[in-house]
Structure formats: structure tokens, C-alpha cells
Amino acid sequence: MKTALITGITGQDGSYLAELLLEKGYRVFGLVRRSSTVTFERIDHIQDRLELVSGDLSDQNSLFYALEASQPDEVYNLAAQSFVQTSWTQPVLTGDVTGLGVTRMLEAIRIFDRERRIRFYQASSSEMFGKVQAVPQDEDTSFYPRSPYGVAKVYGHWATVNYRESYGMYAVSGILFNHESPRRGLEFVTRKVTDGAARISLGLSRELRLGNLDAQRDWGFAGDYVRAMHLMLQQDEPDDYVVATGETHTVQKLVELAFSAVGLDWREHVKLDERFMRPAEVDLLVGDPGKAKRKLGWEPEVNFESLVTMMVEADLERLRGNRRSAVSSAV
């Protein structure tokens, strides 16, 4: 039985990855921060099969403790301050957790694992490409980040490469393009749109305010992307991979599909709001997953239209459930 330690296990990717590893017979540990607010809803259904350890990427000693407690074969570093918009208002926190946090974990593994047995995965991001230098983007495309989040991710990416080349560690980065699901946080534009469409269709809201509708992204399903993470750590030699669909869509297309799924005309409900415009927008992000397909045998299984429909239906079900619960409580 292999053992894995996942940082960020309570997030979207962490929950899907934990499910995948449990299905494969892994013993799964999750690093969680001490908090007065319980945020385990994404892993509630599997929590009795997980082993949670306390720790934080900003606290080096807690990472040593987590490694000692879990004795992992594989470490998946998914934890980060991952909301791009927030990185503009909290750039120092983003740099500390999303950037330096990677180095803290790599250094903890380097010292703890003298035999170089542990395999390490770093969650890199397409936001590192920012002001893109080539279209589509692959593993050799230069980085030009356009947000504090992107800058921090570049730091973590190159730290991973440096530890691999300097210390002979099995350390890889997955340069993942946007990946979504019903478990995506409401602060992200995809979930904001699908939740907004569902609310309006149920009469819970009247309008949805958004920023740049012309922004284009390469969106895939998070459940597909965690399969690529696992495959990266099963190869003979460590390497970095772009994980993407190779297709791009505008925010407006996302909006059209979401509102169409509930039988509404988006133009009657969506309002543009300057508050949601970024100080610096990225250009056309579209990934070339050719290397992942060739070397890992990875292919995305859920297309964009199916993904948006899945998310809208999940939000409708959640909101209807909330309404039924409210009615029952009132009675």
C-alpha cells in the first residue's frame, strides 16, 4: 500500500485527488490548518477514510511533523492562496504561501528523506504564462506572469526544478490550465456564473455582475486533471507537464452556456461591473497538452459544454436543497 500526503486536501483538487488515490488503494493523509471554521465539506463523504494532520505551509516545523506522521511515498502540494483577484490585495501573503511555501515543503522533504524515496508534485499554473509569449503554451514557453499570484507560482515552479536538479529529488510540476467542477469556490468566475444562473432561474436573484467577458481561458474538469497529477509521479524519470484541453473559450461563452442550461437569455440578467476588472489581464491562455498525451497517456474526458451543464445542475440541486431545508426549519 502506497501512502500519499496531500496539502490543500480540503480544496477542489485535493478532494478529487483524495478520491482517486483511495480508489487506487492508497493510504491518504491530508495537511489541514487549524481554524475556528470547519471547511471540510468537500471531503465529508470520505473523511472517515482519510488521516488528517495539522500543518501550514507558512510553518516549517509543522511540515516536518506532517512528514514524520505520514511517512509518505508521494507528496502532492496543492495548497496555496489560489484566488488571482485576492493576490492583488494580499500580495505578501500570496508570495509567502504560494511561493515560499513550496520551498518550505521541498526543504522539509530534502532533510527528512535522505534516501530520496519521496516523490513530490507541485501544482503550477497557467497564470505563470500571463502575457503570453507563444500560442498555444507548452512546457518550453517563457513565463510572463501578470499578477502576484502568477509571480508566486513562477517562484514555486522554479524552486521545484532547482531542488530536482540540485539534490536529485523526484520533484515535478504540473502546469495546469483552468480546471473547474461543482466543488469550485464561489469566488471563481466559473462557479460565480453557474451559481448565478441557478439563483436567477429559481427566483433567488435578479442579476449577475461580472468583469471582462472577453477574457479567454482553457477550461477543463478538475476530476480529469488530478489523474494527470498521479500519472506524473508514476513515471521512471521526473519531468514537468502542461495539462490542458487545448481549447479556449471566452467568459461570455461560459455565461451563454450556463444561462442556456436554465432556459434564460443571459443578456437580460448579466451586468458589467468595473470592480471585477483586473489591474492587468492575461492574454490568450490555451495549453498544448501534447507531451502529457504522449508520455503519460492522459486525455481529458469531460468537454467544456458538459462541464458547464454539470456545474449548473449541481448548483440547482444545492439551492433547491437549501430552500427545502429552510422551509422544514420554519415549520
C-alpha positions in Angstrom: 0.0 0.0 0.0 1.4 3.4 -1.0 1.0 6.4 1.2 0.3 9.9 0.0 0.3 13.3 1.8 -1.9 16.0 0.2 -1.6 19.6 1.1 -4.8 21.5 0.3 -6.8 18.4 0.7 -10.0 20.3 1.6 -9.9 22.2 -1.7 -11.4 21.3 -5.1 -8.3 19.5 -6.4 -7.4 17.9 -3.1 -10.8 16.3 -2.7 -10.8 14.8 -6.2 -7.2 13.6 -5.8 -8.0 12.0 -2.4 -10.9 10.1 -4.0 -8.7 8.9 -6.8 -5.9 7.7 -4.5 -8.3 6.0 -2.2 -9.8 4.1 -5.2 -6.2 3.0 -6.1 -5.7 1.6 -2.6 -3.5 4.4 -1.1 -3.4 5.4 2.5 -4.1 9.1 2.3 -3.0 11.8 4.7 -4.2 15.4 4.4 -2.5 18.5 5.7 -5.1 20.9 7.2 -4.7 24.2 9.0 -6.0 24.8 12.5 -9.1 27.0 12.1 -12.1 28.1 14.1 -14.2 27.5 10.9 -14.7 23.9 9.7 -14.2 23.7 5.9 -14.3 20.0 5.3 -17.5 19.9 3.2 -15.6 18.8 0.0 -14.2 15.7 1.8 -17.1 15.0 4.2 -18.1 11.9 2.2 -14.6 10.3 2.5 -13.3 11.9 5.7 -13.6 8.6 7.7 -11.1 7.1 5.2 -8.6 9.9 5.5 -6.0 10.7 8.1 -5.7 14.5 8.7 -2.6 16.1 10.2 -2.2 19.7 11.4 0.1 21.9 9.5 0.6 25.0 7.4 2.9 25.9 4.5 4.0 29.0 6.4 5.3 26.9 9.3 8.3 24.8 8.6 8.2 22.7 11.7 4.6 21.6 11.1 5.7 20.3 7.7 8.4 18.1 9.3 5.8 16.8 11.7 3.4 16.0 8.9 6.1 14.1 7.0 7.1 12.2 10.2 3.4 11.3 10.9 2.6 10.2 7.4 5.8 8.7 6.1 4.7 9.3 2.5 5.7 7.8 -0.7 4.2 10.7 -2.6 3.6 14.3 -1.6 1.1 16.4 -3.6 1.5 20.2 -2.8 -1.9 21.7 -3.8 -2.2 24.2 -1.0 -2.0 27.9 -2.0 -3.6 31.3 -1.8 -5.1 30.5 -5.2 -7.6 33.3 -6.0 -5.9 35.6 -8.5 -8.1 38.7 -7.6 -7.2 38.3 -3.9 -3.5 38.3 -4.8 -3.7 41.9 -5.7 -4.9 42.9 -2.3 -2.8 40.4 -0.4 0.4 40.1 -2.4 2.7 39.4 0.6 0.5 36.6 1.9 0.2 35.2 -1.6 4.0 35.3 -2.0 4.6 33.6 1.4 2.2 30.8 1.0 2.0 30.2 -2.8 5.7 30.9 -3.4 7.9 30.4 -0.3 5.5 27.6 1.0 6.8 25.4 -1.8 10.4 25.9 -0.8 9.5 25.1 2.8 8.0 21.8 1.8 10.8 20.9 -0.6 13.4 21.7 2.1 11.5 19.6 4.7 11.4 16.7 2.3 15.1 17.1 1.4 16.1 17.0 5.1 13.6 14.3 6.1 14.1 12.0 3.1 17.8 11.2 3.0 17.2 8.2 0.7 15.3 10.3 -1.9 12.3 7.9 -1.7 9.6 10.5 -1.7 8.1 11.8 -5.0 6.9 15.4 -4.9 4.2 17.1 -7.1 3.9 20.9 -7.3 0.7 22.5 -8.6 2.0 25.0 -11.1 -0.4 27.2 -13.0 -1.2 28.6 -16.5 -1.3 32.0 -14.8 2.6 31.8 -15.0 2.3 32.5 -18.7 0.4 35.7 -18.2 1.3 38.0 -21.1 1.8 35.0 -23.3 4.9 34.7 -25.5 3.5 32.0 -27.7 0.1 30.4 -28.6 -0.6 27.7 -27.6 1.6 27.4 -24.4 3.7 24.3 -23.8 6.5 23.3 -21.4 9.1 25.5 -23.2 7.0 28.7 -23.4 8.6 31.5 -21.4 6.7 32.8 -18.3 5.5 36.4 -18.1 3.1 36.5 -15.0 0.6 39.3 -14.8 -0.5 39.0 -11.1 1.1 38.5 -7.7 -0.4 35.0 -7.8 1.3 34.2 -11.1 4.6 35.6 -9.8 4.4 33.4 -6.7 3.6 30.3 -8.8 6.6 31.0 -11.0 8.8 31.1 -7.9 7.4 27.8 -6.7 7.8 26.2 -10.1 11.4 27.1 -10.4 12.1 26.1 -6.8 10.8 22.6 -7.7 13.1 22.5 -10.8 16.0 23.7 -8.7 15.6 21.1 -6.0 15.2 18.3 -8.6 18.4 19.3 -10.4 20.4 20.3 -7.3 19.5 17.4 -5.0 18.4 14.6 -7.3 14.9 14.7 -5.8 11.9 13.3 -7.7 10.1 16.6 -8.0 7.8 17.6 -10.8 5.4 20.4 -11.7 2.1 20.1 -13.4 1.4 23.3 -15.3 -2.4 23.1 -15.0 -4.7 25.3 -17.0 -8.0 26.3 -15.5 -9.9 23.3 -14.2 -13.4 23.6 -12.7 -16.1 21.5 -11.1 -19.2 21.8 -8.8 -16.6 21.9 -6.0 -15.0 25.1 -7.2 -15.2 28.0 -4.8 -17.9 30.6 -5.4 -15.2 33.4 -5.8 -14.0 31.9 -9.1 -15.7 33.2 -12.2 -16.9 29.7 -13.5 -18.7 28.9 -10.2 -19.9 32.5 -9.9 -21.6 32.2 -13.3 -23.2 28.8 -12.7 -24.4 29.7 -9.3 -25.7 33.0 -10.5 -27.6 31.4 -13.4 -29.1 28.8 -11.0 -30.1 31.5 -8.5 -31.8 33.7 -11.1 -33.7 30.7 -12.6 -35.0 29.9 -9.1 -36.0 33.5 -8.4 -33.4 33.9 -5.7 -31.5 36.7 -7.6 -32.3 39.1 -10.5 -28.9 39.9 -11.9 -25.3 38.8 -12.1 -22.4 41.3 -12.1 -19.2 40.3 -14.0 -16.0 41.8 -15.2 -14.2 41.2 -18.6 -16.5 39.0 -20.7 -13.8 38.8 -23.5 -11.2 37.1 -21.3 -10.4 33.7 -22.8 -9.4 30.6 -20.9 -8.7 26.9 -21.5 -11.2 25.3 -19.1 -11.2 21.6 -18.2 -12.7 19.3 -15.5 -10.8 19.0 -12.2 -11.6 15.3 -11.9 -9.7 14.8 -15.2 -6.7 16.9 -14.1 -6.0 15.0 -10.9 -5.5 11.9 -12.9 -2.6 13.7 -14.7 -1.1 14.6 -11.3 -1.0 11.0 -10.2 0.4 9.8 -13.6 3.3 12.3 -13.3 4.5 10.6 -10.1 4.4 7.1 -11.7 7.0 7.8 -14.4 10.6 6.5 -14.4 12.0 10.0 -14.6 10.7 13.2 -13.1 9.6 15.9 -15.6 7.2 18.8 -16.0 3.9 18.7 -18.0 1.3 21.1 -19.3 -2.2 19.8 -18.5 -4.9 21.4 -20.6 -7.7 20.7 -23.1 -6.1 22.6 -26.0 -9.4 24.5 -26.5 -10.2 28.1 -25.4 -13.5 29.8 -24.6 -14.5 33.3 -23.6 -16.2 34.2 -20.3 -19.1 35.2 -22.5 -19.4 31.7 -23.9 -19.4 30.3 -20.4 -22.2 32.7 -19.5 -24.2 31.8 -22.6 -24.0 28.0 -21.8 -24.8 28.5 -18.2 -27.9 30.6 -18.8 -29.0 28.4 -21.7 -28.9 25.4 -19.3 -31.7 27.0 -17.3 -33.6 28.4 -20.3 -32.7 32.0 -19.8 -31.3 34.8 -22.0 -28.1 35.9 -20.3 -28.3 39.4 -21.8 -31.3 40.1 -19.7 -29.5 39.4 -16.4 -25.7 40.0 -16.7 -24.3 43.4 -15.9 -20.7 44.6 -16.4 -19.0 45.9 -13.2 -15.7 47.7 -13.2 -14.9 46.3 -9.7 -14.3 42.9 -11.2 -11.8 44.0 -13.8 -8.2 43.0 -13.1 -5.4 45.7 -12.9 -3.5 43.6 -15.5 -5.3 41.0 -17.6 -3.6 37.9 -19.1 -3.8 37.3 -22.8 -5.0 34.2 -24.6 -4.3 31.2 -22.4 -4.6 27.9 -24.2 -2.4 25.0 -23.4 -0.7 22.4 -25.6 -1.1 19.0 -23.7 0.8 17.1 -26.4 3.6 15.9 -24.1 1.1 14.7 -21.4 -0.8 12.8 -24.0 2.3 11.2 -25.5 4.3 10.4 -22.3 1.5 10.0 -19.7 -1.2 8.6 -21.9 -3.5 11.3 -20.5 -6.6 12.6 -22.2 -9.4 14.8 -20.8 -12.8 13.0 -20.7 -15.2 15.9 -19.9 -15.7 18.6 -22.6 -16.5 22.3 -21.8 -20.2 22.1 -22.6 -20.7 19.1 -20.3 -18.6 20.7 -17.6 -20.8 23.9 -17.5 -24.0 21.8 -17.5 -22.7 19.6 -14.7 -21.9 22.7 -12.6 -25.3 24.4 -13.2 -27.2 21.2 -12.4 -25.2 20.8 -9.1 -25.9 24.4 -8.1 -29.6 24.0 -8.9 -29.7 20.8 -6.7 -27.8 22.5 -3.9 -30.0 25.6 -3.9 -33.2 23.6 -4.0 -32.0 21.6 -1.1 -31.2 24.7 0.8 -34.7 26.0 0.2 -36.3 22.7 1.3 -34.2 22.8 4.5 -35.3 26.4 5.2 -38.9 25.5 4.7 -38.6 22.5 7.0 -36.9 24.5 9.7 -39.6 27.2 9.5 -42.2 24.5 10.1 
